[in-house]
Amino acid sequence: MKIVLAPMEGLVDDVMRDVLTRVGGIDLCVTEFVRVTNSLLPVRTFERLAPELAHASATRCGVPVRVQLLGSEPGWLAENAIRAAELGAAGVDLNFGCPAPTVNRHRGGAVLLKEPEVLYSIVQAVRAAVPDNVPVTAKMRLGYEDTSLTLACADAIQRGGAQELCVHARTKVEGYRPPAHWEWLARIREAVTIPVVANGEVWTLEDYRTIRDISGCDTVMIGRGLVSCPDLGARIRHWQQTGEVQQQAPWQVVLGWVHDLAQQCQLRAEGGNYAVSRTKQWVKMLQRSYGEAEIFFSEIRQLNDFTSLDALFLQRRNAL
């Protein structure tokens, strides 16, 4: 029974992975996608999106990090998978689920769900290219516009040699609109023999229980739910181990985690307003779980310099 932190472009980078995995309850991470077109990407591209490669492909607290590739050319994806493996990636994940229009227009992500045999060719090429000890996994949605090819896509990915399949239980057209169709996860799990990872619309411990009950999947991938409630994974783990339901962490503790991210981003950016914009991004998402986040967001929304933001963090943490 594992929890995977979902890849989310522009949000779940190595800093967010570091903070959330140290909060606890996360067993595995997947990077933002490395966009592959018609070239072998330089090492620096992989190191930028997956700095953990320099540390045995794991976060600071030891949670493994797989590198995700996105593209439509089997040969070039295979070449870049070799590079990721040579850099020590804990696994190579293939993105067949991204719904972004720009990505889809360039034959990447969910648009490939219209072509199951292309999925097969990609997975087969990557699996054949990397050493046997490097896991090759894939993530898909239920389809592009509908579910007419759902099982065909899952079968193609399995035939290609993927060792695990994560399914976001919505189509590309549905985007992130509720509900997620968890019953489809069970249908896919019954149709393939490789492990299926459940994903989509898990915000609470109760959602976690329900998606597992309906899907029958042992592993669940969570994205926005972990960002909006950072200790969700830790509370799930506590419930698994003890049967007890914990209350979510108090705002004062969460504020410390956000401050940590802000400070790391400031060091990374060496000035500018990057740390401030990343803080606003996270605090805005935290409003789903914390009323205090709405108040704090109103206080930081006009700030543009880290010195003022840092001072406000310290002031608010000391006041609680």
C-alpha positions, -999 to +999 in steps of 0.1 A: +000+000+000+020+029-014+014+066-019+030+083-049+034+120-053+021+130-087+041+150-112+026+185-117+043+208-141+053+242-126+043+231-091+058+198-079+095+205-086+124+192-065+118+218-038+082+208-033+092+172-035+118+178-007+093+196+016+064+172+011+085+140+014+100+153+047+065+158+060+061+121+055+038+093+041+051+094+005+068+064-009+077+075-044+079+107-066+078+113-103+094+144-119+078+170-141+080+157-176+112+160-197+099+170-232+116+149-259+112+158-296+140+148-320+172+150-301+192+135-272+188+161-245+219+174-226+226+162-191+218+197-177+182+193-188+178+162-167+197+177-138+175+208-139+142+188-136+156+161-114+184+174-092+179+143-071+199+124-097+230+137-080+218+121-048+211+085-059+178+097-075+161+103-041+149+132-021+168+145+009+149+120+032+155+091+008+123+088-012+130+075-047+124+098-077+116+085-112+122+106-143+092+112-165+096+115-203+070+130-227+071+127-265+059+107-295+091+094-312+100+060-298+136+062-309+143+095-293+124+086-262+145+054-259+178+074-263+167+099-236+156+070-214+191+056-217+205+089-206+182+091-176+192+055-166+229+063-170+224+093-147+210+069-121+173+075-124+152+053-100+129+046-129+116+059-162+080+070-164+062+077-197+036+105-199+005+096-218-018+117-197-009+154-199-040+174-210-022+207-218-033+219-253+002+230-263+016+196-254-012+178-272-009+199-304+027+187-306+017+150-302+026+146-266+007+135-236-030+125-237-034+130-275-015+097-280-044+078-264-060+080-298-032+057-311-027+026-289-001+011-312+020+043-309+019+037-271+030+002-276+059+013-298+071+039-273+069+016-243+086-013-262+114+009-274+121+024-240+119-010-222+143-025-247+167+004-243+172+006-206+187-020-182+164-046-168+169-033-133+155+002-142+117+002-139+097+014-169+062+027-160+035+048-177+007+071-168-024+075-189-059+089-187-091+071-196-089+084-231-089+117-251-125+124-257-141+092-244-134+057-231-137+038-263-100+030-264-093+028-227-087-009-225-068-010-258-044+017-245-039-002-212-032-034-231-008-017-255+012-003-226+013-037-210+023-054-242+051-029-246+067-041-214+057-015-188+060-028-153+033-006-138+005+016-151-009+047-134-043+058-145-059+092-140-095+083-139-107+111-163-104+117-200-084+146-214-115+165-223-127+162-187-095+178-175-096+181-137-134+185-134-151+162-108-159+135-107-131+110-114-144+077-126-129+053-101-150+024-113-129+024-145-098+018-125-112-016-115-121-024-151-085-017-162-070-036-133-090-066-142-080-063-179-042-063-173-018-083-153+007-055-143+000-034-112-024-004-117-019+028-097-051+047-089-051+085-095-076+113-095-097+134-071-081+122-038-083+150-013-090+133+020-084+101+040-120+091+031-113+097-006-082+074-002-103+047+014-130+049-012-107+050-043-089+019-029-122+001-022-137+009-056-106+003-077-089-025-058-056-008-064-029-011-037-010+021-048-025+055-051-010+086-067-020+119-052-012+154-066-033+184-057-046+166-026-010+165-011-002+200-021-034+214-006-031+193+026+006+185+030+003+159+058-024+138+040+001+111+032+014+110+068-022+108+081-030+080+056+001+061+068-008+066+104-043+052+097-029+022+079-006+014+108-029+021+137-065+024+125-066+058+141-078+089+123-056+120+130-066+156+126-047+175+099-017+195+110-023+229+125-018+260+104+013+270+124+030+238+114+020+242+077+032+278+077+066+264+087+066+241+057+057+269+033+084+291+048+109+263+042+098+262+005+101+300+002+136+300+017+148+272-006+133+290-036+150+322-026+184+305-025+177+288-058+167+321-076+193+343-059+170+372-058+140+384-078+104+375-069+105+338-077+103+328-040+073+352-035+054+339-066+060+302-055+047+310-020+016+327-034+010+297-056+012+272-027-008+293-002-036+298-027-039+260-031-038+256+007-070+276+010-089+244+001-079+229+035-071+259+057-091+290+063-060+306+077-044+303+043-070+327+028-061+353+053-024+348+048-028+350+010-046+383+013-015+396+033+011+384+008-007+389-025+007+425-029+043+416-018+070+414-044+102+411-024+115+383-003+126+404+026+091+415+033+077+380+028+103+365+051+095+391+078+058+384+075+064+346+079+083+351+111+057+376+124+028+352+117+046+321+130+055+339+163+019+352+166+003+318+165 
